[in-house]
Amino acid sequence: MNRTARTAVFVLSAAVVAGFYAAACAGLPHFGSSAHPYGARAVAAALAHRTANVVSSVNFDLRAFDTLGEESILYAAVLGATVLLRLARDEEGGQDRPPGPAPGGPASVQTSVRLFGAVLLPVALLTGCYIVAHGQLSPGGGFQGGVILATGLHLAYVAADYWVLRRVRPVAVLDVTDAVAAASFTVIGVCTLIVSGAFLANVLSLGTLRDLASGGLVPVINAVVGVEVASAVIVLVAHFLDFRDLGDARDAGGGQDVHGKDPEVMP
């Protein structure tokens, strides 16, 4: 397809989307109105399903199918980055290169940064677990808690160094965990479809409002998303750090890769 054809397809598609968008906006309540039909229905549905956090009710119950799509987008993005960066690592080698010298800088600054990272690492991990576990009760949830967990683990990079982080970060295990968690979302939906006839229907016991076990299927899906997001972010950052380390190795070799070959010279 040439450029003219692509432009024509884009203009036509944009016109169709703009028409539907304008029609949808015309049916919205007036700005500043006291009528909020979607909000009223969302709050009522959240309370009916014993989910204190209405946002989690919307994400993991009312529109859980949309959340499945969002989770799949993250998984696909991490998978694509993993394939590309692993290919670069395989081409260049250097996976087991011994650690280089520690970065320079004032000793007092290094000590303060390492202490900061060591103190905050367990706090960040505990906070991430709390955010995921209480996603149906308070602000937060699987997406937010998963990012906090991934960030907390990488404080080992601040508290120690890259090689310590590599030892406490099983990338191969997290690759599998990411895939299993992403697939579990779909499996849960298929199971609910078999049981109730509706995909991702809230079929579990709803419990008591504001209890940790309340919300029915909401905390289960929330936990699955938390595991998937944490694993995906850790794996993604791991491959970027490996790729950066590969670049450092090439720079240290004077423009050659770790096998002593000039990357600019074709075989």
Beta strands, then each sheet from edge to edge (+ up, - down):
end
